[in-house]
Amino acid sequence: MFSIQEYVRPGSVEEAYQLLLERRNNRILGGTAFLRLGSKRIRTALDLSLLGLNYIKEQDGYIEIGAMTTFRDLEVSTIIAEHFNGMLSKAVSNVLGVQFRNIVTVGASVFSHYGFSDLITALLALDAEIELYKAGRMPLADFLKRPREKDVLIRVLIPHNQRQASYQHLRKAASDFPILNVAVSRLDDKWLIAVGARPRKAAIAHQAGKQLTDGFALDGVADTVVEELTFGTNARAGAEYRQIVCRALVKRAVTEVMQCK
């Protein structure tokens, strides 16, 4: 269980950022779902609920998702369901139960770089960007490679295009975290393959995506994904098992995208 000494609802993103910097153990609250699993002592907890960051909208060639948008909001959004074969809705619908998805926020999940995240894997395959208050706007893939720094995530942006996509995962049970997850997309002839819960944070298999674009056989592409990315062992599965699962899920996802019209 975590403890909070002071609770503040900032009136602006700038105020939230300044308060965040004041002390090392000041922290922005998302839905606090994963915070409850630990025992952190928070000096000042910052609640962004007054900042109007709970939204999903189409604007300037992008689908914009505010940082305080919940997984349940994504799951039931008409905008999200109508794009990318509904892949993003499907990805978050696998996250534990409805009550949990009603509190987990997009911003907290993305900013925390969770290795088990279904959302991050799906967003990588959609070529998503994020916008931070201080560091500005950048591709999600670049953000995941950056060292952790205090900042405020404002929104996630997904290019509004005709990208076709598929999300695949393996769990021991419907309410469990994934053993492995895979997201694949195609825009025109360009492919993106993202793999998460390795159990490290999700990453794009660039070489394998290029092979798909160049027309390589699917079995060879799946092998390249396994060779290109690193897999590890934890309580849910071993590295070798994850590699076997990855080959199967990649082939399943690519096949599904190929069948899209």
Backbone as CSV, one residue per row, in Angstrom:
resi,resn,N_x,N_y,N_z,CA_x,CA_y,CA_z,C_x,C_y,C_z
1,MET,0.850,-1.200,0.000,0.000,0.000,0.000,0.883,1.246,0.000
2,PHE,0.488,2.283,-0.709,1.265,3.518,-0.734,0.647,4.532,0.232
3,SER,1.460,5.514,0.617,0.976,6.565,1.518,1.210,7.929,0.890
4,ILE,0.329,8.877,1.183,0.395,10.227,0.633,0.372,11.239,1.780
5,GLN,1.322,12.161,1.766,1.353,13.193,2.796,0.494,14.397,2.417
6,GLU,0.518,14.754,1.130,-0.256,15.907,0.662,-0.867,15.595,-0.700
7,TYR,-2.108,15.985,-0.882,-2.840,15.722,-2.124,-3.207,17.052,-2.778
8,VAL,-2.811,17.231,-4.059,-3.023,18.510,-4.749,-3.646,18.242,-6.116
9,ARG,-4.595,19.110,-6.486,-5.190,19.067,-7.828,-4.774,20.342,-8.558
10,PRO,-3.685,20.300,-9.327,-3.193,21.499,-10.014,-4.227,22.053,-10.989
11,GLY,-4.141,23.370,-11.210,-5.067,24.026,-12.127,-4.536,24.150,-13.533
12,SER,-3.268,23.778,-13.742,-2.679,23.841,-15.074,-1.569,22.801,-15.176
13,VAL,-1.195,22.461,-16.396,-0.105,21.515,-16.601,1.205,22.110,-16.093
14,GLU,1.388,23.422,-16.296,2.608,24.081,-15.807,2.716,23.966,-14.291
15,GLU,1.614,24.201,-13.590,1.632,24.084,-12.133,1.955,22.652,-11.710
16,ALA,1.379,21.683,-12.403,1.654,20.278,-12.090,3.134,19.962,-12.267
17,TYR,3.720,20.477,-13.333,5.138,20.217,-13.597,6.019,20.839,-12.522
18,GLN,5.729,22.080,-12.147,6.533,22.746,-11.118,6.425,22.042,-9.770
19,LEU,5.234,21.614,-9.413,5.057,20.882,-8.156,5.776,19.532,-8.208
20,LEU,5.764,18.904,-9.364,6.431,17.623,-9.531,7.928,17.741,-9.249
21,LEU,8.523,18.871,-9.642,9.962,19.064,-9.492,10.380,19.456,-8.081
22,GLU,9.443,19.889,-7.266,9.804,20.438,-5.957,10.496,19.433,-5.046
23,ARG,10.049,18.187,-5.088,10.653,17.161,-4.234,10.794,15.854,-5.019
24,ARG,11.801,15.107,-4.632,12.087,13.856,-5.330,10.924,12.883,-5.271
25,ASN,10.214,12.841,-4.155,9.134,11.867,-4.005,7.745,12.465,-4.231
26,ASN,7.685,13.598,-4.958,6.395,14.069,-5.469,6.040,13.245,-6.697
27,ARG,4.775,12.980,-6.879,4.398,12.050,-7.948,3.034,12.393,-8.523
28,ILE,2.903,12.196,-9.863,1.609,12.348,-10.528,0.827,11.049,-10.373
29,LEU,-0.434,11.174,-10.017,-1.303,10.012,-9.894,-2.026,9.756,-11.204
30,GLY,-2.080,8.493,-11.618,-2.958,8.102,-12.705,-4.212,7.531,-12.073
31,GLY,-4.483,6.277,-12.362,-5.605,5.621,-11.698,-5.202,4.956,-10.399
32,THR,-3.884,4.938,-10.119,-3.254,4.351,-8.915,-3.431,2.836,-8.841
33,ALA,-3.837,2.205,-9.911,-4.075,0.757,-9.876,-2.797,-0.007,-9.550
34,PHE,-1.694,0.366,-10.199,-0.446,-0.346,-9.971,0.300,0.199,-8.763
35,LEU,0.073,1.467,-8.410,0.670,2.017,-7.194,0.252,1.210,-5.973
36,ARG,-0.960,0.726,-5.991,-1.496,-0.005,-4.842,-0.784,-1.326,-4.605
37,LEU,-0.062,-1.788,-5.603,0.661,-3.038,-5.457,1.996,-2.849,-4.746
38,GLY,2.438,-1.592,-4.603,3.716,-1.310,-3.967,3.553,-0.665,-2.604
39,SER,4.633,-0.080,-2.110,4.607,0.552,-0.787,5.334,1.898,-0.807
40,LYS,5.074,2.701,-1.832,5.742,3.980,-1.978,5.228,5.007,-0.978
41,ARG,6.129,5.886,-0.550,5.758,7.030,0.276,5.809,8.280,-0.591
42,ILE,4.657,8.862,-0.837,4.550,10.016,-1.730,4.386,11.277,-0.899
43,ARG,5.281,12.249,-1.121,5.195,13.508,-0.377,3.998,14.327,-0.841
44,THR,3.962,14.640,-2.162,2.834,15.362,-2.737,2.313,14.587,-3.937
45,ALA,1.070,14.182,-3.850,0.421,13.451,-4.945,-0.349,14.442,-5.803
46,LEU,-0.111,14.392,-7.102,-0.708,15.348,-8.032,-1.793,14.669,-8.854
47,ASP,-2.999,15.163,-8.727,-4.154,14.638,-9.442,-4.465,15.570,-10.609
48,LEU,-4.378,15.071,-11.842,-4.542,15.900,-13.045,-5.989,15.966,-13.533
49,SER,-6.932,15.559,-12.709,-8.320,15.423,-13.166,-8.983,16.752,-13.512
50,LEU,-8.414,17.888,-13.093,-9.003,19.190,-13.418,-8.484,19.769,-14.730
51,LEU,-7.581,19.069,-15.398,-6.872,19.653,-16.542,-7.496,19.310,-17.890
52,GLY,-8.620,18.636,-17.898,-9.298,18.338,-19.166,-8.524,17.403,-20.067
53,LEU,-7.832,16.428,-19.474,-7.005,15.516,-20.253,-7.668,14.164,-20.488
54,ASN,-8.962,14.095,-20.285,-9.704,12.863,-20.560,-10.517,13.057,-21.843
55,TYR,-9.944,12.682,-22.969,-10.629,12.872,-24.256,-10.054,11.943,-25.313
56,ILE,-10.860,11.667,-26.313,-10.448,10.967,-27.528,-11.073,11.742,-28.680
57,LYS,-10.259,12.269,-29.570,-10.792,13.082,-30.650,-9.926,12.965,-31.896
58,GLU,-10.537,13.283,-33.022,-9.829,13.327,-34.301,-9.521,14.782,-34.627
59,GLN,-8.246,15.078,-34.843,-7.865,16.467,-35.085,-6.545,16.540,-35.844
60,ASP,-6.505,17.364,-36.891,-5.279,17.658,-37.639,-4.540,16.399,-38.089
61,GLY,-5.280,15.422,-38.573,-4.649,14.230,-39.121,-4.238,13.197,-38.090
62,TYR,-4.664,13.367,-36.851,-4.310,12.426,-35.790,-5.537,12.073,-34.951
63,ILE,-5.480,10.924,-34.328,-6.406,10.591,-33.255,-5.682,10.929,-31.963
64,GLU,-6.228,11.862,-31.211,-5.583,12.319,-29.980,-6.257,11.678,-28.768
65,ILE,-5.432,11.196,-27.851,-5.922,10.550,-26.635,-5.293,11.263,-25.447
66,GLY,-6.115,11.895,-24.621,-5.612,12.605,-23.461,-5.049,11.662,-22.418
67,ALA,-4.096,12.167,-21.634,-3.378,11.339,-20.672,-4.274,10.736,-19.600
68,MET,-5.371,11.407,-19.250,-6.253,10.905,-18.193,-7.381,10.024,-18.731
69,THR,-7.355,9.728,-20.016,-8.316,8.802,-20.610,-8.090,7.409,-20.026
70,THR,-9.160,6.719,-19.658,-9.016,5.391,-19.080,-9.024,4.313,-20.148
71,PHE,-8.574,3.135,-19.755,-8.604,2.002,-20.675,-10.039,1.684,-21.092
72,ARG,-10.961,1.851,-20.179,-12.368,1.595,-20.510,-12.860,2.593,-21.550
73,ASP,-12.430,3.843,-21.443,-12.777,4.840,-22.461,-12.299,4.390,-23.838
74,LEU,-11.066,3.865,-23.906,-10.539,3.372,-25.179,-11.352,2.193,-25.680
75,GLU,-11.683,1.319,-24.771,-12.374,0.089,-25.136,-13.730,0.347,-25.786
76,VAL,-14.456,1.343,-25.288,-15.829,1.576,-25.771,-15.923,2.748,-26.749
77,SER,-14.805,3.413,-27.054,-14.820,4.568,-27.953,-15.176,4.177,-29.384
78,THR,-16.121,4.876,-29.968,-16.482,4.641,-31.370,-15.329,5.014,-32.292
79,ILE,-14.647,6.082,-31.972,-13.513,6.520,-32.797,-12.439,5.437,-32.840
80,ILE,-12.101,4.907,-31.684,-11.059,3.881,-31.618,-11.510,2.607,-32.329
81,ALA,-12.765,2.234,-32.149,-13.275,0.990,-32.739,-13.308,1.038,-34.258
82,GLU,-13.477,2.244,-34.815,-13.630,2.386,-36.263,-12.309,2.455,-37.018
83,HIS,-11.205,2.427,-36.311,-9.906,2.540,-36.972,-9.003,1.355,-36.630
84,PHE,-8.138,1.020,-37.563,-7.105,0.002,-37.365,-7.713,-1.355,-36.989
85,ASN,-8.864,-1.664,-37.596,-9.561,-2.924,-37.330,-9.948,-3.075,-35.861
86,GLY,-10.093,-1.956,-35.172,-10.458,-2.009,-33.757,-9.363,-2.595,-32.879
87,MET,-8.131,-2.634,-33.391,-7.030,-3.292,-32.691,-6.760,-2.726,-31.309
88,LEU,-6.824,-1.394,-31.179,-6.498,-0.778,-29.892,-7.554,-1.116,-28.842
89,SER,-8.807,-1.126,-29.252,-9.876,-1.528,-28.326,-9.682,-2.962,-27.862
90,LYS,-9.321,-3.833,-28.798,-9.114,-5.241,-28.458,-7.941,-5.406,-27.484
91,ALA,-6.891,-4.628,-27.701,-5.705,-4.756,-26.851,-6.008,-4.428,-25.394
92,VAL,-6.727,-3.329,-25.160,-6.986,-2.948,-23.759,-8.122,-3.757,-23.152
93,SER,-8.966,-4.371,-23.957,-10.079,-5.156,-23.413,-9.590,-6.414,-22.711
94,ASN,-8.319,-6.759,-22.914,-7.755,-7.943,-22.273,-7.145,-7.634,-20.910
95,VAL,-7.153,-6.381,-20.503,-6.495,-5.984,-19.256,-7.421,-6.213,-18.068
96,LEU,-7.186,-7.286,-17.348,-7.903,-7.619,-16.119,-9.413,-7.421,-16.268
97,GLY,-10.092,-6.792,-15.273,-11.536,-6.647,-15.328,-11.978,-5.232,-15.655
98,VAL,-13.288,-5.060,-15.864,-13.841,-3.756,-16.222,-13.578,-2.729,-15.128
99,GLN,-13.711,-3.107,-13.873,-13.467,-2.163,-12.780,-12.047,-1.637,-12.830
100,PHE,-11.109,-2.520,-13.140,-9.706,-2.125,-13.256,-9.520,-1.182,-14.435
101,ARG,-10.122,-1.518,-15.582,-9.969,-0.674,-16.774,-10.638,0.689,-16.604
102,ASN,-11.579,0.783,-15.687,-12.239,2.064,-15.422,-11.353,3.058,-14.680
103,ILE,-10.251,2.595,-14.101,-9.377,3.518,-13.362,-7.980,3.661,-13.973
104,VAL,-7.528,2.639,-14.709,-6.189,2.717,-15.303,-6.172,3.762,-16.414
105,THR,-5.199,4.679,-16.388,-5.145,5.752,-17.381,-4.068,5.504,-18.433
106,VAL,-4.313,6.044,-19.608,-3.378,5.915,-20.722,-2.036,6.559,-20.379
107,GLY,-2.082,7.780,-19.838,-0.853,8.511,-19.553,0.051,7.798,-18.572
108,ALA,-0.522,7.323,-17.470,0.290,6.644,-16.450,0.889,5.358,-16.992
109,SER,0.124,4.624,-17.780,0.605,3.355,-18.323,1.751,3.566,-19.302
110,VAL,1.605,4.550,-20.182,2.650,4.816,-21.168,3.890,5.402,-20.498
111,PHE,3.697,6.370,-19.612,4.840,7.030,-18.990,5.658,6.067,-18.139
112,SER,5.006,5.063,-17.573,5.693,4.135,-16.667,6.496,3.056,-17.376
113,HIS,6.394,2.978,-18.707,7.193,2.010,-19.477,6.936,0.568,-19.041
114,TYR,5.746,0.234,-18.627,5.501,-1.119,-18.118,5.837,-2.172,-19.170
115,GLY,6.647,-3.141,-18.784,7.019,-4.201,-19.711,5.855,-5.082,-20.106
116,PHE,4.885,-5.253,-19.210,3.739,-6.125,-19.470,2.608,-5.417,-20.208
117,SER,2.805,-4.160,-20.562,1.720,-3.341,-21.105,1.192,-3.851,-22.448
118,ASP,-0.107,-4.086,-22.509,-0.764,-4.373,-23.785,-0.856,-3.103,-24.616
119,LEU,-1.121,-1.992,-23.951,-1.328,-0.719,-24.646,-0.074,-0.264,-25.387
120,ILE,1.067,-0.300,-24.737,2.294,0.195,-25.363,2.625,-0.604,-26.620
121,THR,2.479,-1.919,-26.552,2.755,-2.753,-27.730,1.858,-2.353,-28.898
122,ALA,0.574,-2.161,-28.615,-0.371,-1.780,-29.667,-0.037,-0.403,-30.239
123,LEU,0.281,0.546,-29.383,0.591,1.904,-29.838,1.851,1.940,-30.698
124,LEU,2.845,1.135,-30.355,4.067,1.091,-31.164,3.757,0.648,-32.588
125,ALA,2.901,-0.344,-32.722,2.555,-0.835,-34.059,1.729,0.173,-34.848
126,LEU,1.134,1.139,-34.166,0.349,2.177,-34.842,1.180,3.438,-35.094
127,ASP,2.488,3.348,-34.836,3.402,4.468,-35.090,2.999,5.710,-34.286
128,ALA,2.605,5.497,-33.037,2.096,6.575,-32.199,3.200,7.525,-31.742
129,GLU,2.786,8.732,-31.401,3.656,9.734,-30.798,3.095,10.104,-29.429
130,ILE,3.943,10.725,-28.610,3.471,11.241,-27.328,3.926,12.694,-27.194
131,GLU,3.216,13.434,-26.354,3.611,14.812,-26.085,3.791,15.017,-24.588
132,LEU,4.976,15.486,-24.219,5.316,15.786,-22.835,5.361,17.296,-22.650
133,TYR,5.094,17.758,-21.434,5.073,19.196,-21.183,6.435,19.825,-21.444
134,LYS,7.508,19.255,-20.906,8.839,19.848,-21.048,9.575,19.326,-22.278
135,ALA,9.615,18.031,-22.460,10.415,17.436,-23.542,9.755,17.569,-24.903
136,GLY,8.441,17.869,-24.932,7.762,18.083,-26.194,7.264,16.801,-26.838
137,ARG,7.103,16.879,-28.125,6.487,15.787,-28.892,7.550,14.909,-29.532
138,MET,7.310,13.590,-29.504,8.281,12.655,-30.068,7.602,11.314,-30.343
139,PRO,8.203,10.484,-31.212,7.661,9.138,-31.409,7.703,8.347,-30.104
140,LEU,6.686,7.533,-29.884,6.656,6.706,-28.683,7.891,5.817,-28.607
141,ALA,8.319,5.293,-29.745,9.492,4.415,-29.763,10.726,5.129,-29.230
142,ASP,10.877,6.424,-29.538,12.017,7.197,-29.032,11.870,7.453,-27.534
143,PHE,10.651,7.737,-27.099,10.406,7.992,-25.676,10.779,6.776,-24.834
144,LEU,10.484,5.589,-25.306,10.763,4.382,-24.539,12.261,4.113,-24.402
145,LYS,13.063,4.716,-25.260,14.519,4.540,-25.193,15.198,5.601,-24.335
146,ARG,14.463,6.657,-23.976,15.039,7.753,-23.208,15.185,7.385,-21.735
147,PRO,16.180,7.973,-21.051,16.254,7.769,-19.599,15.052,8.405,-18.913
148,ARG,14.656,7.883,-17.769,13.499,8.405,-17.045,13.800,9.802,-16.514
149,GLU,12.942,10.745,-16.828,13.041,12.113,-16.316,11.663,12.579,-15.895
150,LYS,11.595,13.438,-14.899,10.302,13.952,-14.456,9.695,14.847,-15.530
151,ASP,8.465,14.580,-15.862,7.760,15.351,-16.874,6.281,15.016,-16.747
152,VAL,5.457,15.712,-17.509,4.017,15.461,-17.513,3.612,15.029,-18.906
153,LEU,3.103,13.821,-19.033,2.608,13.353,-20.318,1.221,13.953,-20.546
154,ILE,1.059,14.634,-21.663,-0.188,15.353,-21.945,-1.126,14.538,-22.827
155,ARG,-0.573,13.941,-23.883,-1.446,13.218,-24.803,-0.666,12.221,-25.640
156,VAL,-1.392,11.274,-26.209,-0.875,10.317,-27.180,-1.522,10.640,-28.517
157,LEU,-0.736,10.601,-29.590,-1.244,10.919,-30.922,-0.976,9.760,-31.869
158,ILE,-2.030,9.322,-32.551,-1.917,8.230,-33.515,-2.246,8.784,-34.902
159,PRO,-1.363,8.605,-35.878,-1.661,9.094,-37.228,-2.991,8.538,-37.738
160,HIS,-3.816,9.440,-38.231,-5.147,9.070,-38.741,-4.985,8.650,-40.194
161,ASN,-4.910,7.344,-40.433,-4.684,6.840,-41.782,-5.410,5.509,-41.978
162,GLN,-5.092,4.829,-43.056,-5.770,3.578,-43.402,-4.984,2.354,-42.940
163,ARG,-4.195,2.497,-41.924,-3.384,1.392,-41.428,-4.270,0.220,-40.978
164,GLN,-3.890,-0.976,-41.395,-4.558,-2.199,-40.948,-3.709,-2.833,-39.849
165,ALA,-4.347,-3.390,-38.828,-3.561,-3.853,-37.688,-4.196,-5.059,-37.010
166,SER,-3.361,-5.772,-36.261,-3.821,-6.928,-35.494,-3.059,-6.974,-34.180
167,TYR,-3.757,-7.366,-33.120,-3.139,-7.540,-31.803,-3.361,-8.978,-31.356
168,GLN,-2.293,-9.635,-30.910,-2.355,-11.014,-30.440,-1.642,-11.116,-29.093
169,HIS,-2.088,-12.041,-28.268,-1.480,-12.179,-26.943,-1.672,-13.602,-26.438
170,LEU,-0.884,-13.965,-25.435,-1.073,-15.230,-24.734,-1.058,-14.952,-23.245
171,ARG,-2.086,-15.456,-22.537,-2.202,-15.334,-21.091,-2.503,-16.712,-20.507
172,LYS,-2.122,-16.898,-19.271,-2.497,-18.134,-18.585,-3.981,-18.135,-18.244
173,ALA,-4.511,-16.939,-17.996,-5.932,-16.783,-17.692,-6.368,-15.427,-18.203
174,ALA,-7.670,-15.270,-18.416,-8.182,-14.018,-18.985,-7.856,-12.813,-18.118
175,SER,-7.764,-13.010,-16.812,-7.526,-11.890,-15.895,-6.060,-11.728,-15.517
176,ASP,-5.165,-12.429,-16.208,-3.746,-12.382,-15.886,-3.024,-11.387,-16.793
177,PHE,-1.791,-11.042,-16.417,-0.940,-10.252,-17.290,-0.456,-11.138,-18.439
178,PRO,-0.085,-10.551,-19.567,0.316,-11.370,-20.716,1.662,-12.062,-20.513
179,ILE,1.762,-13.265,-21.032,3.059,-13.945,-21.129,3.860,-13.304,-22.259
180,LEU,3.145,-12.946,-23.317,3.748,-12.259,-24.465,2.627,-11.593,-25.241
181,ASN,2.910,-10.438,-25.852,1.930,-9.824,-26.746,2.619,-9.310,-28.003
182,VAL,1.868,-9.302,-29.089,2.392,-8.911,-30.401,1.372,-8.028,-31.098
183,ALA,1.846,-6.959,-31.710,0.983,-6.113,-32.543,1.673,-5.921,-33.888
184,VAL,0.894,-6.068,-34.949,1.420,-5.945,-36.314,0.519,-5.007,-37.097
185,SER,1.129,-4.155,-37.921,0.317,-3.266,-38.759,0.945,-3.105,-40.134
186,ARG,0.096,-2.677,-41.082,0.567,-2.411,-42.446,-0.096,-1.137,-42.944
187,LEU,0.710,-0.238,-43.452,0.216,0.966,-44.118,0.814,0.981,-45.510
188,ASP,-0.054,0.851,-46.524,0.419,0.643,-47.894,1.266,-0.636,-47.894
189,ASP,2.563,-0.531,-48.192,3.408,-1.726,-48.200,4.398,-1.757,-47.039
190,LYS,4.238,-0.827,-46.097,5.174,-0.772,-44.978,4.579,-1.469,-43.752
191,TRP,5.375,-2.371,-43.156,4.922,-3.157,-42.012,5.638,-2.731,-40.727
192,LEU,4.919,-2.818,-39.619,5.502,-2.624,-38.292,5.155,-3.831,-37.424
193,ILE,6.148,-4.354,-36.717,5.944,-5.481,-35.804,6.461,-5.075,-34.430
194,ALA,5.600,-5.115,-33.430,5.994,-4.782,-32.060,5.727,-5.978,-31.158
195,VAL,6.652,-6.218,-30.238,6.516,-7.340,-29.306,6.739,-6.832,-27.893
196,GLY,5.820,-7.181,-26.979,5.940,-6.760,-25.589,5.830,-7.924,-24.631
197,ALA,5.998,-7.631,-23.344,5.964,-8.645,-22.276,7.012,-9.719,-22.535
198,ARG,8.210,-9.285,-22.919,9.264,-10.255,-23.304,10.099,-10.799,-22.151
199,PRO,10.101,-10.456,-20.912,9.149,-9.581,-20.229,9.578,-8.118,-20.190
200,ARG,10.530,-7.722,-20.974,10.943,-6.321,-21.030,9.917,-5.491,-21.788
201,LYS,10.093,-4.172,-21.729,9.127,-3.297,-22.392,9.112,-3.547,-23.891
202,ALA,8.007,-3.216,-24.486,7.780,-3.505,-25.904,8.814,-2.819,-26.789
203,ALA,9.095,-3.450,-27.912,10.049,-2.904,-28.879,9.610,-3.295,-30.286
204,ILE,10.081,-2.523,-31.257,9.767,-2.791,-32.665,10.870,-3.645,-33.283
205,ALA,10.470,-4.662,-34.024,11.415,-5.497,-34.765,11.568,-4.899,-36.168
206,HIS,12.482,-3.968,-36.312,12.617,-3.210,-37.558,13.045,-4.086,-38.731
207,GLN,14.014,-4.943,-38.493,14.516,-5.781,-39.589,13.427,-6.720,-40.103
208,ALA,12.671,-7.302,-39.185,11.594,-8.212,-39.595,10.511,-7.471,-40.370
209,GLY,10.195,-6.240,-39.930,9.216,-5.441,-40.653,9.664,-5.145,-42.069
210,LYS,10.947,-4.867,-42.226,11.482,-4.600,-43.566,11.409,-5.860,-44.436
211,GLN,11.650,-7.010,-43.825,11.560,-8.260,-44.591,10.141,-8.486,-45.110
212,LEU,9.154,-8.179,-44.278,7.771,-8.302,-44.741,7.507,-7.361,-45.907
213,THR,7.991,-6.139,-45.780,7.826,-5.160,-46.851,8.473,-5.644,-48.138
214,ASP,9.604,-6.348,-48.008,10.342,-6.837,-49.178,9.826,-8.175,-49.685
215,GLY,8.781,-8.712,-49.036,8.161,-9.931,-49.539,8.765,-11.235,-49.058
216,PHE,9.523,-11.221,-47.962,10.106,-12.452,-47.428,9.004,-13.400,-46.951
217,ALA,9.305,-14.688,-46.907,8.361,-15.693,-46.426,8.068,-15.472,-44.948
218,LEU,6.840,-15.770,-44.536,6.389,-15.476,-43.179,7.170,-16.245,-42.122
219,ASP,7.506,-17.496,-42.379,8.273,-18.271,-41.403,9.627,-17.623,-41.128
220,GLY,10.262,-17.140,-42.167,11.550,-16.478,-42.015,11.426,-15.167,-41.266
221,VAL,10.353,-14.436,-41.519,10.120,-13.176,-40.810,9.936,-13.431,-39.315
222,ALA,9.149,-14.448,-38.983,8.931,-14.788,-37.571,10.240,-15.165,-36.891
223,ASP,11.091,-15.891,-37.592,12.403,-16.245,-37.036,13.253,-14.990,-36.809
224,THR,13.166,-14.049,-37.723,13.941,-12.816,-37.590,13.504,-12.002,-36.373
225,VAL,12.207,-11.959,-36.112,11.715,-11.256,-34.922,12.371,-11.817,-33.665
226,VAL,12.409,-13.153,-33.569,12.993,-13.812,-32.397,14.492,-13.543,-32.297
227,GLU,15.173,-13.502,-33.432,16.610,-13.238,-33.439,16.918,-11.771,-33.144
228,GLU,16.034,-10.896,-33.586,16.280,-9.453,-33.476,16.041,-8.918,-32.067
229,LEU,15.053,-9.464,-31.363,14.688,-8.983,-30.037,15.215,-9.913,-28.949
230,THR,15.284,-9.393,-27.745,15.771,-10.152,-26.599,14.601,-10.628,-25.747
231,PHE,14.649,-11.878,-25.326,13.596,-12.459,-24.507,14.192,-12.917,-23.179
232,GLY,13.416,-12.789,-22.129,13.899,-13.155,-20.803,12.964,-14.098,-20.088
233,THR,13.353,-14.437,-18.868,12.602,-15.378,-18.048,12.087,-14.682,-16.791
234,ASN,10.847,-14.950,-16.433,10.308,-14.524,-15.145,9.352,-15.598,-14.641
235,ALA,8.547,-15.270,-13.638,7.660,-16.268,-13.028,6.604,-16.782,-14.010
236,ARG,6.289,-16.005,-15.056,5.230,-16.418,-15.983,5.704,-17.366,-17.064
237,ALA,6.938,-17.194,-17.499,7.420,-18.050,-18.593,8.924,-17.892,-18.770
238,GLY,9.527,-18.877,-19.424,10.942,-18.824,-19.736,11.194,-18.164,-21.076
239,ALA,12.450,-17.802,-21.307,12.813,-17.110,-22.541,12.555,-17.971,-23.770
240,GLU,12.914,-19.260,-23.704,12.731,-20.138,-24.862,11.250,-20.300,-25.202
241,TYR,10.428,-20.436,-24.175,8.987,-20.570,-24.411,8.445,-19.303,-25.059
242,ARG,8.885,-18.145,-24.581,8.426,-16.873,-25.172,8.822,-16.784,-26.643
243,GLN,9.969,-17.281,-26.993,10.389,-17.264,-28.394,9.464,-18.120,-29.257
244,ILE,9.090,-19.290,-28.738,8.167,-20.167,-29.467,6.815,-19.477,-29.646
245,VAL,6.328,-18.871,-28.559,5.047,-18.159,-28.609,5.123,-16.985,-29.576
246,CYS,6.238,-16.277,-29.554,6.397,-15.103,-30.420,6.265,-15.486,-31.893
247,ARG,6.912,-16.563,-32.298,6.818,-16.998,-33.698,5.361,-17.232,-34.088
248,ALA,4.640,-17.907,-33.201,3.240,-18.234,-33.514,2.374,-16.979,-33.575
249,LEU,2.548,-16.078,-32.622,1.714,-14.876,-32.584,2.026,-13.928,-33.735
250,VAL,3.293,-13.825,-34.103,3.658,-12.976,-35.237,2.998,-13.490,-36.507
251,LYS,3.078,-14.786,-36.741,2.464,-15.358,-37.954,0.945,-15.183,-37.939
252,ARG,0.361,-15.334,-36.776,-1.093,-15.160,-36.656,-1.489,-13.719,-36.944
253,ALA,-0.733,-12.769,-36.391,-1.062,-11.355,-36.573,-0.859,-10.912,-38.019
254,VAL,0.242,-11.327,-38.625,0.510,-10.954,-40.023,-0.575,-11.524,-40.936
255,THR,-0.951,-12.767,-40.696,-1.996,-13.401,-41.505,-3.311,-12.644,-41.384
256,GLU,-3.637,-12.214,-40.177,-4.878,-11.464,-39.978,-4.852,-10.140,-40.726
257,VAL,-3.715,-9.453,-40.687,-3.606,-8.178,-41.394,-3.701,-8.397,-42.907
258,MET,-3.087,-9.457,-43.401,-3.131,-9.749,-44.840,-4.559,-10.006,-45.321
259,GLN,-5.401,-10.469,-44.431,-6.783,-10.767,-44.797,-7.695,-9.549,-44.703
260,CYS,-7.162,-8.441,-44.177,-7.974,-7.229,-44.052,-8.243,-6.618,-45.413
261,LYS,-9.400,-6.009,-45.543,-9.765,-5.356,-46.793,-9.821,-3.848,-46.597
